[in-house]
């Protein structure tokens, strides 16, 4: 056993980023050589001919209950040779890139006890080969993820190899590399959000960021408690008051190889564990998930691991605001007033509305840095889950071009978002009689009033806000989204950074 801090003892063999390690060990290749495969998937449309390689006609498949609906599977065990897996593609006319991502995920789950897989698709239904290859590789890599580092006798089988037998096309090899880069962003975010709070503090988060920065080409500046005091980051410091663990602000800087004319700021909420503070949460399943309340910061850090290899041309700076929110004799109290970096005073009406407090300092700093636009991401409100459920994230902002940029990115990576109106008539709910602003509005439109609070600090800078409180985790496996932390938003941020360009926020 090794001691990481005075407050916790961690197994000596604990790996902070086990999913990233597994990803590094996996390989995806293009070709027809599937001799080593333990399971071979064969794509079948619900209309048209059934591939002869499957050895069954449509009537025989239907008799076995397989109608080839998109994402459905039928495992055919062979006495000699690899398992055959019929994988449904749905109707050919309805197949999309997202369908193909789901198909690869379905194969990976159906053959979960096999480490060497192959997938054969004779027809890509008009999808460009490079797009298809990237989606197929992503689907398999993301679906096979599992957080098992603390399970002593896990039955999980990591993906060792996947052979993609698809029609030849330009840029297919590059598409495989792109799939690994995108999967890396999400898997790093998943690893971090799945890690128990006793194993991942704000201090540990800083150490991990430094290591990842050295490996993946971005700079990391770690601000400890004294540095935050010197900066006047009263929002982050106020939330940290009740914790025995020090806070950290992590400033991530990515500079492209060439001269960049645009500068994008990313802000992530990093509440390592949220008890609610003095406004203590009930001890229910949602409280258990509060180790994931740093999912926004995890998504930003995950995206940064991919910026260089994705060839992002914009300069990107990230601010991760990391601390626990704990109840104690020193915790901030209802009625306290905090003073942020810019000097704004905030009346604390609820200590469980803490994410917006830590982000206020980051938004001030992003504006000081002169960014051209800001995207923030946070597990911010329960209202996000109530309004749109666990699959779609609310998207708000002050600039339609930035909102459209994020919406387009979400469509590419198949992580759904839905724009909600930033209703200014609700802004008065945040008025305070003793401070510049209060941290809580009324009982309704909670996702909107939280965004309005953030807008106060954003000012006129073009800005989009993602509330991932509902999408941060899944109760069960869902295609390439695995049970536990989903890493939602990391790939959106990566794609948005890649497509951010002069005029995007005009």
N, C-alpha and C positions, 0 to 999 in steps of 0.2 A: 504494500500500500504506500502511496505517496501523498503528501499533504500539499494541496495547491494554495490554501489560504488558512488562516487560523480557524475558520469557521466550518470547514468541510474537508472530509477525507474521501479521496477519489481512487478507484482501482488503478493500479500502476499501468495496466494495459488499456486504459480508456482512450479511445480515439475520438477526438472532437468532431472530425468531419469524415465519418465512415462512408457515407454515400459518395463523397468525392473520391475517396480511395478506390471504391468499387468501380466508379466511372473510369478512372484512370486505367484500370485493369481490363476493361471491356474493349472489344474491337468490333467494328462493323465493316464488312467488305462487300463489294459488288461482284457479281459473277454467278456462275451456274454450278460451281463445285461445292456440293453440300454433303460430301462423303462423310465428313466428321460430325454432321448434325445429328443430334439425338431426337429432334422433332422438326418436321418440315410442315410449314403452313402453306396452304394453297388457297388463294383468293377465289371466291365464288360469288358472282352476281346473282340476284334473285330472278333475273331474266336472262335470256340468251343461253348459250351452250355452257355445260359444266366442263371444266378442264379435264382432259382424258387422264392426266397424271394422277387424279384422285382415285380413279378406278370405280367410281360409282356414277350412275346416271341420276337425273333429278328426282325421278320417282323413288329410287332407293334412298336418297338423302331425305326426302320428305317423309318416307316411311319411318325413318329414324328420328323424326322430329326436327330436322334441320331445314328451314325455309330460306336460309341465306340472308336473313335480316342483317342490317349493318351492325357489326360488332359481335354477332353470334358465332359460336364455335361448336364443332363436333369433333371430338378426339377419337381417332381410329387407331387402336393399338395394333402393332404388327408383331407377328411371331418372330420374324427375322427382319431387322432393319429399323429405321427410326419410326417414331410415332408419326402418323399423318394427322394433320389438323385442318379440317375444312373451316375456313374463316369467311363469314358473311360480309359482303360488300354492299348489300342492298341493291336498289335499282340502279342500273348504270347511268341513267340520265340524272340521278340525284347525287352521284358521288362527287365529293369535294376533297380538297387537301385535308380538311379536318376529318373526313371519313377515313382517309388512309392512315392518319395518326392513330385513330381509334382502332383500326384493323390491326396494326402492329402491336398495340397495347393488348388487344384481345388475344392474340397468339401468345404473347409473353405470359399472360395470366393463365391461359389454358395449359401451357406447358411449363408451369411454375417450378416443377421439379427437374427440369432440364436446363443445363447451362449453355449448351451449344445448339443454336436454332438456325433455321433457314426459312425464308418466306418467298414464295413465288407468286408473282402477279403478272399474268400474260397481257393484261389490258389495264391501262391507267385511266381510262374513261376521259381522256382529253386533258388530264392534269399534266402540266409540264414535268418532264422527268426529274429535273433538279428539285422542283418543289415537292414532288412525290417522295423522292429519296430522303430529303431532309425531314419530312413529316414522318415517314416510316421509321427512320432511325431514332428520331426524338421520341416517338410513341413507345418504342421498345425500351429505350434507356430510362425514360421516366417511369414507365409502368413497373419495371423490375425493382425500382428503389424500395428499400425497406430499412427502417431504423431499428437495428437489432444489437447494437454494440453493447448494451447492458444485459442482454439475454445470454445466459451461460451456455445453453444448449439449443441454439436457434436452428430451425429446420429450413431457414431461408436459403435459397440457392442463387448466388449472384450470376448475372449474365456474363458469360465468358466471350461468346462470339455470336454474331448474327450475319448470315449471308443473305443479301438481297438480290434475288433473281428477278430483275425487272427489265423492260425494254431499254436498250441503250439510248443515251442522250448526252447532250453537252452539259458540262459543269457538274456531272453527277458526283465525281470524287470530291469536289469542293463542297458540295451539299452535305456530304457525310461529315466533313470537318465542321461545317456550320452547325449541324445537329448536335455535335458534342459540345460546342461552345454554348449554345442555347440551353442544353440540358444541364450543363455545369452551373449556369446562373441559378436555375431553379433548385438544383440539388444542394448547392451550398446554402441557399435560403432554407430549404427543408431541414438539413442537418442542424443548423443553428436553432431553428424554431422548435425542433423536436427534443433538443437537449434539455434535460431537467435543470431547473433554476439553480439547484445546489452545485451543478457542474459547470454552469456558464453564467458568470457575473459580468458586470460592465467592464471590470478590469480584464477578465479573460477575453471578452469581446475585442478589446483593444489589442491584446497580444495576437489573437487570431487574424485580425485585420492587417497588422504589420506583416505577418508571415505571408498572407495572401497577396498583399501589395508587392512584396519582393518577388513573388512567383509570377504574378500575372500583369505586372507593368503599370502599377499606379502607386502614388505616394500616399503615405498615411501619417497624419500628425495627431498625436494623442494628447488631449487636454485633461489633466488630472484635476482634483478638487480645487487646489490652490490656483491653478490656471483659470478655472471657471470663475472663481471669486474675482480674480484680477480682471477678467472680461466683463464681469457684472451680469453673468447669466443666471439671474434670479429665478427664472422659471424652472430650470433644471435643478438648481440647488434647492429650491423650495420643496420639490417633490422628493428629493433625496434625503431630506432632513430626518425621516423616520428610519432610515436604513443604516445598518452597520457596515454595509459595503459602500465604498466610494463611487461617485458617479464618474462617467467618462463621456467626453464629446470626442468623436472621431471625425476628423476632416480628411476626406478622400479626394485626391486630385489626379485626374487623368488628362494628360496632354498628348494629342496625336502627334505622329511623327512629323507631319507637315504643319505649316502655320494655319491656325484656326481663326476664323473671323467671328465665330459664335461661341457663346458660353452658356451651358445649361446647368442649372442647379437642381440637385436632388436632395430632398429632406426626408429622413426616416425616423419614425417613432421607435425608440428602443427601450421600452419598459420591460426589464428582464424578468420581473414577476410583479403582477399587479394585484395586491390584496384589496385595493380600494382605499388604503390608508385608514384614517379615522372613519371615513364613510365606508366601513368594512363591507365587502361583498358577502352574500350568503354562501354557505359551504355547499355548493351544488356543482354539477358537471361543468358549468361554464367557469367557475372559479378554478377548477382543476386545469382548464385550458389556458390559464393566464400566464403560463410559462411561454406562451406564444405571443404575448403582447408586445414582443419586440420584432414581430413579423415584418413590419415596415422597414426597420433598420436592416433586418436580414435580407430583404428583397433588394435594397440598395447595394449592400455589400456583395450579394450574389451577382447583380448586374455588373458591378465594377470588375469582377473577375473575368468578364467576357468582353469588355469594351475594346481592348487592344486587339484581340484575335478576331473580333467582328469587324475590324477596320473602321471604327467610329471616327468620323472626321471632326466632330465638335469637341471643344474643351468641356469637360464635365467635372463638376465639384460636388461632393456629397457631404452632408452633415448628418451624423448619426448621434442621437441624443439618448444616452444609455444610463439607466438607473433602475433600482427597485422602487416600488411604491409600497411602503410598509407602515403599519401602525406601531407607535412606541411613544415614550414620554417626550421625545424630541420631534415628533412628526408635525407637519403643518396642520393647522386646525381650521375648521370652518370659521370664516370671518377674517382669517389672516389676509394680509395684502402683500403680494409679491411685486418686486420691481425687476423688469426684464432688461436685457442688454441695451435696448434703445431708451430705457427710462420709463416705459409704459407701466402703470400700476394696475394690478389685477386683483380683484376681490375674489377670494376662494369661497365659493358657495357650496362646493362639493369636492372633496379630495379625490373622488373617483373619476373626476373629469380632469385627469392629470396629463394625458397625452398632449393635449393642446397647450398645456403650460410649458412642457419641455420643448415643444416645437416652435413656440413663439420666439425663443432666443435664436434658434437656427434660421428662422425666416428673416430676423433682423440681420444676422450675419451674411446670409445669402444676398440681401440687398446691398449691404456694405461692400460685398465683393463685386458688385456690378454685373451680376448675371443677367443674361438677356431674357430668361424665362425660368420658372420654377415648376417642378412637379414634386408634390409631396405625397407620401404613402404612409398610411397608418391604420392600425387596428383601433379605430377611434371611437365608434359608437355602437351600442347594441341596436340602435335604430336602423343601422345599415342592414343587419340581419333580419330584423322585423319587416323592413320595407321590401327588400329584394331577395331574401332567402340566402342559402349557403352557396349558390352557384354564380351569382352576379354581383359585382361591386358597384356601389354608387360612385358617380363621377361628377364633380362640380368644379367650377372655376370662374374666373373673371374675363376669360379670353376664349372666344369660340374656336379660333385657329389652334390654340393649345389643346383644347378639349378634343377637337377633331383629330389632332395628331395622336393623342392617347387612344381614342376610339379606333383609329386605323391600326395602331400597334396591337391593340387587344384582339382585333379580328384576325390578324396574321398569326398570332400565337394561340388563338382559340381560348382566351381567358375573358369571358364576357364582362362588359361594363355597361352601365346605363346612366345617361346624363339626367341628373336631377336639377331642378331650377334653384338658383341661388337667390331665393326670395328676400329682397332687401327689407320688406316690411316686417320680417322677423328680427331684424337687427336690434330693435329697441328692447327686445327681451334680454339682451346682454348689457343693458345700461346698469351702472352702479351708482349709488348715492355717495360712496366714499372713495371710489377709485375710477380710473379711466374706463375700465371695462370689467365685467364679471365673467367667470369661467363657465357659467351655466345659464341656459335659457329656460324656456318653459317646458311643460310636459310633452309637447308634441313637436314634430319636425326636428328631432334631435340631430339627425345627420346634417341637416341644413344649418341649424344654429351653430353646430361645431365648426362647419366650414366658414360660416360668417365670422366666427371668432378668429380663425386663421387668416381670413381676408384682411382683418384689421392690421395685421403685421406684414402681409404681402404688399399692401399698398397698391400702386399702379403697375407693378411688374406683372407681365403676362404669366398666368398661373393656372395649373390644373391640380385637383386634389382627388386622390383615390382613397376611399374608406374600405379597407379589406377586413373589417371585423367579422363579417359573415363568411368570407371566402378563404380565410387563413387556414382552415382545416376541414377535413372530411371525416365523417363518422365511419365510412367504409370505402373500399376501393371503388373507384368510378373511372373506368377506362384508364387513361394514363395518370390520373390523379389518384395517388395512393392514400390509404387511411393514415390519418395524422396530419402533420403540416403539409400543405400543398405547394408552398413556395410561390403562391399567387402574387403576381406583380413583378417578379424579377425579370421575366422574359418580356413583359410589357415595357418596363423601363429600358431594357436593352434595345428593343426594337424602336422605341421612341427616341432614344439617344442616337441610334443609327440614322434615323430619318430626319432628325432635327437639323434644319438648314436655314440660311438667311431668308427672311420673309415668312418663316413658319409661324412666327408669333405676331406678325404684323396685323 
